[in-house]
């Protein structure tokens, strides 16, 4: 199975820490996951992208990410609220959301699944472990997983 066949699939990375953004981008590139990555640096920007508001007004809302990688500890609107709003909207509720966070709080884990995340992954500190985690994420969500059809907007 070739990763190049799925280059039309986008990843929305919601992460406020620029070092973690760079690390994630490096891990994707090292794993030859060449899909377009849209980076939102806080919860407001993520929601603006998803719903075509703010700086994303006029964006084609039918061009949705294949997977959202969502940090929890975000400025302005936290990751759990972003997840809540994505799941509350008929046009976005089926998009896979993977919480990718350093949070070790059980409340965040339970609340993430309660709100409908598809997976909850704690960021490994070690780069080699992080590299492997990103490889598995990419392989599963971009190549193996068969998503449901999304409603057109």
C-alpha positions as protocol buffer text, in pm:
chain_id: "A"
residue {
  index: 1
  type: UNK
  ca { x: 0 y: 0 z: 0 }
}
residue {
  index: 2
  type: UNK
  ca { x: 151 y: 332 z: -106 }
}
residue {
  index: 3
  type: UNK
  ca { x: 121 y: 649 z: 97 }
}
residue {
  index: 4
  type: UNK
  ca { x: 140 y: 854 z: -225 }
}
residue {
  index: 5
  type: UNK
  ca { x: -204 y: 728 z: -328 }
}
residue {
  index: 6
  type: UNK
  ca { x: -363 y: 924 z: -46 }
}
residue {
  index: 7
  type: UNK
  ca { x: -199 y: 1267 z: -87 }
}
residue {
  index: 8
  type: UNK
  ca { x: -539 y: 1428 z: -133 }
}
residue {
  index: 9
  type: UNK
  ca { x: -615 y: 1350 z: 232 }
}
residue {
  index: 10
  type: UNK
  ca { x: -539 y: 1640 z: 464 }
}
residue {
  index: 11
  type: UNK
  ca { x: -436 y: 1647 z: 829 }
}
residue {
  index: 12
  type: UNK
  ca { x: -546 y: 1925 z: 1061 }
}
residue {
  index: 13
  type: UNK
  ca { x: -287 y: 1962 z: 1337 }
}
residue {
  index: 14
  type: UNK
  ca { x: -414 y: 2169 z: 1629 }
}
residue {
  index: 15
  type: UNK
  ca { x: -112 y: 2254 z: 1841 }
}
residue {
  index: 16
  type: UNK
  ca { x: 1 y: 2575 z: 2011 }
}
residue {
  index: 17
  type: UNK
  ca { x: 357 y: 2470 z: 2095 }
}
residue {
  index: 18
  type: UNK
  ca { x: 576 y: 2556 z: 1795 }
}
residue {
  index: 19
  type: UNK
  ca { x: 838 y: 2300 z: 1901 }
}
residue {
  index: 20
  type: UNK
  ca { x: 571 y: 2028 z: 1901 }
}
residue {
  index: 21
  type: UNK
  ca { x: 447 y: 2146 z: 1559 }
}
residue {
  index: 22
  type: UNK
  ca { x: 802 y: 2123 z: 1423 }
}
residue {
  index: 23
  type: UNK
  ca { x: 853 y: 1784 z: 1587 }
}
residue {
  index: 24
  type: UNK
  ca { x: 528 y: 1651 z: 1440 }
}
residue {
  index: 25
  type: UNK
  ca { x: 608 y: 1786 z: 1094 }
}
residue {
  index: 26
  type: UNK
  ca { x: 957 y: 1631 z: 1113 }
}
residue {
  index: 27
  type: UNK
  ca { x: 811 y: 1297 z: 1222 }
}
residue {
  index: 28
  type: UNK
  ca { x: 558 y: 1300 z: 938 }
}
residue {
  index: 29
  type: UNK
  ca { x: 827 y: 1382 z: 683 }
}
residue {
  index: 30
  type: UNK
  ca { x: 1065 y: 1119 z: 824 }
}
residue {
  index: 31
  type: UNK
  ca { x: 784 y: 862 z: 789 }
}
residue {
  index: 32
  type: UNK
  ca { x: 721 y: 977 z: 430 }
}
residue {
  index: 33
  type: UNK
  ca { x: 371 y: 1095 z: 514 }
}
residue {
  index: 34
  type: UNK
  ca { x: 355 y: 1371 z: 256 }
}
residue {
  index: 35
  type: UNK
  ca { x: -8 y: 1474 z: 298 }
}
residue {
  index: 36
  type: UNK
  ca { x: -89 y: 1842 z: 337 }
}
residue {
  index: 37
  type: UNK
  ca { x: -91 y: 1949 z: 702 }
}
residue {
  index: 38
  type: UNK
  ca { x: -296 y: 2250 z: 805 }
}
residue {
  index: 39
  type: UNK
  ca { x: -171 y: 2388 z: 1137 }
}
residue {
  index: 40
  type: UNK
  ca { x: -403 y: 2570 z: 1375 }
}
residue {
  index: 41
  type: UNK
  ca { x: -221 y: 2726 z: 1670 }
}
residue {
  index: 42
  type: UNK
  ca { x: -519 y: 2749 z: 1904 }
}
residue {
  index: 43
  type: UNK
  ca { x: -876 y: 2636 z: 1945 }
}
residue {
  index: 44
  type: UNK
  ca { x: -1029 y: 2944 z: 1781 }
}
residue {
  index: 45
  type: UNK
  ca { x: -816 y: 2899 z: 1469 }
}
residue {
  index: 46
  type: UNK
  ca { x: -910 y: 2529 z: 1454 }
}
residue {
  index: 47
  type: UNK
  ca { x: -1281 y: 2608 z: 1471 }
}
residue {
  index: 48
  type: UNK
  ca { x: -1242 y: 2891 z: 1218 }
}
residue {
  index: 49
  type: UNK
  ca { x: -1082 y: 2643 z: 978 }
}
residue {
  index: 50
  type: UNK
  ca { x: -1346 y: 2375 z: 1035 }
}
residue {
  index: 51
  type: UNK
  ca { x: -1643 y: 2610 z: 999 }
}
residue {
  index: 52
  type: UNK
  ca { x: -1506 y: 2859 z: 745 }
}
residue {
  index: 53
  type: UNK
  ca { x: -1503 y: 3162 z: 973 }
}
residue {
  index: 54
  type: UNK
  ca { x: -1241 y: 3422 z: 1069 }
}
residue {
  index: 55
  type: UNK
  ca { x: -941 y: 3410 z: 837 }
}
residue {
  index: 56
  type: UNK
  ca { x: -1087 y: 3100 z: 669 }
}
residue {
  index: 57
  type: UNK
  ca { x: -1409 y: 3267 z: 554 }
}
residue {
  index: 58
  type: UNK
  ca { x: -1492 y: 3152 z: 202 }
}
residue {
  index: 59
  type: UNK
  ca { x: -1295 y: 2827 z: 235 }
}
residue {
  index: 60
  type: UNK
  ca { x: -1452 y: 2523 z: 62 }
}
residue {
  index: 61
  type: UNK
  ca { x: -1622 y: 2355 z: 357 }
}
residue {
  index: 62
  type: UNK
  ca { x: -1649 y: 2027 z: 168 }
}
residue {
  index: 63
  type: UNK
  ca { x: -1270 y: 2002 z: 167 }
}
residue {
  index: 64
  type: UNK
  ca { x: -1233 y: 1857 z: 515 }
}
residue {
  index: 65
  type: UNK
  ca { x: -935 y: 1696 z: 684 }
}
residue {
  index: 66
  type: UNK
  ca { x: -921 y: 1317 z: 689 }
}
residue {
  index: 67
  type: UNK
  ca { x: -804 y: 1331 z: 1049 }
}
residue {
  index: 68
  type: UNK
  ca { x: -765 y: 1598 z: 1317 }
}
residue {
  index: 69
  type: UNK
  ca { x: -470 y: 1572 z: 1555 }
}
residue {
  index: 70
  type: UNK
  ca { x: -583 y: 1772 z: 1856 }
}
residue {
  index: 71
  type: UNK
  ca { x: -384 y: 1895 z: 2153 }
}
residue {
  index: 72
  type: UNK
  ca { x: -585 y: 1966 z: 2467 }
}
residue {
  index: 73
  type: UNK
  ca { x: -401 y: 2249 z: 2640 }
}
residue {
  index: 74
  type: UNK
  ca { x: -469 y: 2526 z: 2390 }
}
residue {
  index: 75
  type: UNK
  ca { x: -505 y: 2902 z: 2430 }
}
residue {
  index: 76
  type: UNK
  ca { x: -838 y: 3084 z: 2382 }
}
residue {
  index: 77
  type: UNK
  ca { x: -1049 y: 2765 z: 2344 }
}
residue {
  index: 78
  type: UNK
  ca { x: -916 y: 2437 z: 2482 }
}
residue {
  index: 79
  type: UNK
  ca { x: -906 y: 2110 z: 2291 }
}
residue {
  index: 80
  type: UNK
  ca { x: -1200 y: 1952 z: 2470 }
}
residue {
  index: 81
  type: UNK
  ca { x: -1422 y: 2245 z: 2371 }
}
residue {
  index: 82
  type: UNK
  ca { x: -1298 y: 2220 z: 2013 }
}
residue {
  index: 83
  type: UNK
  ca { x: -1391 y: 1850 z: 2015 }
}
residue {
  index: 84
  type: UNK
  ca { x: -1730 y: 1928 z: 2168 }
}
residue {
  index: 85
  type: UNK
  ca { x: -1810 y: 2179 z: 1890 }
}
residue {
  index: 86
  type: UNK
  ca { x: -1688 y: 1952 z: 1610 }
}
residue {
  index: 87
  type: UNK
  ca { x: -1903 y: 1666 z: 1739 }
}
residue {
  index: 88
  type: UNK
  ca { x: -2206 y: 1894 z: 1787 }
}
residue {
  index: 89
  type: UNK
  ca { x: -2218 y: 1993 z: 1419 }
}
residue {
  index: 90
  type: UNK
  ca { x: -2384 y: 1755 z: 1174 }
}
residue {
  index: 91
  type: UNK
  ca { x: -2131 y: 1833 z: 898 }
}
residue {
  index: 92
  type: UNK
  ca { x: -1818 y: 1766 z: 1107 }
}
residue {
  index: 93
  type: UNK
  ca { x: -1919 y: 1514 z: 1370 }
}
residue {
  index: 94
  type: UNK
  ca { x: -1792 y: 1211 z: 1177 }
}
residue {
  index: 95
  type: UNK
  ca { x: -1439 y: 1341 z: 1110 }
}
residue {
  index: 96
  type: UNK
  ca { x: -1186 y: 1130 z: 1302 }
}
residue {
  index: 97
  type: UNK
  ca { x: -1028 y: 1319 z: 1592 }
}
residue {
  index: 98
  type: UNK
  ca { x: -714 y: 1190 z: 1758 }
}
residue {
  index: 99
  type: UNK
  ca { x: -622 y: 1365 z: 2081 }
}
residue {
  index: 100
  type: UNK
  ca { x: -244 y: 1398 z: 2080 }
}
residue {
  index: 101
  type: UNK
  ca { x: -143 y: 1548 z: 2411 }
}
residue {
  index: 102
  type: UNK
  ca { x: 108 y: 1544 z: 2692 }
}
residue {
  index: 103
  type: UNK
  ca { x: -174 y: 1555 z: 2949 }
}
residue {
  index: 104
  type: UNK
  ca { x: -166 y: 1269 z: 3196 }
}
residue {
  index: 105
  type: UNK
  ca { x: -488 y: 1380 z: 3367 }
}
residue {
  index: 106
  type: UNK
  ca { x: -745 y: 1100 z: 3383 }
}
residue {
  index: 107
  type: UNK
  ca { x: -1023 y: 1360 z: 3356 }
}
residue {
  index: 108
  type: UNK
  ca { x: -891 y: 1465 z: 3011 }
}
residue {
  index: 109
  type: UNK
  ca { x: -879 y: 1103 z: 2895 }
}
residue {
  index: 110
  type: UNK
  ca { x: -1232 y: 1025 z: 3013 }
}
residue {
  index: 111
  type: UNK
  ca { x: -1376 y: 1355 z: 2888 }
}
residue {
  index: 112
  type: UNK
  ca { x: -1206 y: 1312 z: 2549 }
}
residue {
  index: 113
  type: UNK
  ca { x: -1372 y: 976 z: 2494 }
}
residue {
  index: 114
  type: UNK
  ca { x: -1702 y: 1099 z: 2639 }
}
residue {
  index: 115
  type: UNK
  ca { x: -1703 y: 1379 z: 2382 }
}
residue {
  index: 116
  type: UNK
  ca { x: -1631 y: 1136 z: 2100 }
}
residue {
  index: 117
  type: UNK
  ca { x: -1260 y: 1133 z: 2024 }
}
residue {
  index: 118
  type: UNK
  ca { x: -1154 y: 836 z: 1814 }
}
residue {
  index: 119
  type: UNK
  ca { x: -823 y: 787 z: 1989 }
}
residue {
  index: 120
  type: UNK
  ca { x: -623 y: 938 z: 2277 }
}
residue {
  index: 121
  type: UNK
  ca { x: -247 y: 932 z: 2252 }
}
residue {
  index: 122
  type: UNK
  ca { x: -3 y: 1069 z: 2505 }
}
residue {
  index: 123
  type: UNK
  ca { x: 295 y: 1232 z: 2336 }
}
residue {
  index: 124
  type: UNK
  ca { x: 608 y: 1033 z: 2408 }
}
residue {
  index: 125
  type: UNK
  ca { x: 901 y: 1242 z: 2529 }
}
residue {
  index: 126
  type: UNK
  ca { x: 1155 y: 1035 z: 2334 }
}
residue {
  index: 127
  type: UNK
  ca { x: 1176 y: 1133 z: 1964 }
}
residue {
  index: 128
  type: UNK
  ca { x: 1213 y: 774 z: 1839 }
}
residue {
  index: 129
  type: UNK
  ca { x: 895 y: 671 z: 2022 }
}
residue {
  index: 130
  type: UNK
  ca { x: 718 y: 982 z: 1892 }
}
residue {
  index: 131
  type: UNK
  ca { x: 837 y: 899 z: 1540 }
}
residue {
  index: 132
  type: UNK
  ca { x: 687 y: 551 z: 1568 }
}
residue {
  index: 133
  type: UNK
  ca { x: 361 y: 687 z: 1711 }
}
residue {
  index: 134
  type: UNK
  ca { x: 325 y: 933 z: 1421 }
}
residue {
  index: 135
  type: UNK
  ca { x: 402 y: 657 z: 1170 }
}
residue {
  index: 136
  type: UNK
  ca { x: 129 y: 438 z: 1316 }
}
residue {
  index: 137
  type: UNK
  ca { x: -114 y: 732 z: 1324 }
}
residue {
  index: 138
  type: UNK
  ca { x: -48 y: 810 z: 960 }
}
residue {
  index: 139
  type: UNK
  ca { x: -69 y: 451 z: 847 }
}
residue {
  index: 140
  type: UNK
  ca { x: -394 y: 386 z: 1027 }
}
residue {
  index: 141
  type: UNK
  ca { x: -589 y: 710 z: 976 }
}
residue {
  index: 142
  type: UNK
  ca { x: -470 y: 789 z: 622 }
}
residue {
  index: 143
  type: UNK
  ca { x: -438 y: 441 z: 471 }
}
residue {
  index: 144
  type: UNK
  ca { x: -619 y: 170 z: 664 }
}
residue {
  index: 145
  type: UNK
  ca { x: -922 y: 338 z: 821 }
}
residue {
  index: 146
  type: UNK
  ca { x: -1235 y: 354 z: 604 }
}
residue {
  index: 147
  type: UNK
  ca { x: -1418 y: 671 z: 709 }
}
residue {
  index: 148
  type: UNK
  ca { x: -1792 y: 719 z: 673 }
}
residue {
  index: 149
  type: UNK
  ca { x: -1912 y: 951 z: 397 }
}
residue {
  index: 150
  type: UNK
  ca { x: -1934 y: 1311 z: 518 }
}
residue {
  index: 151
  type: UNK
  ca { x: -2237 y: 1528 z: 461 }
}
residue {
  index: 152
  type: UNK
  ca { x: -2186 y: 1792 z: 194 }
}
residue {
  index: 153
  type: UNK
  ca { x: -2224 y: 2152 z: 305 }
}
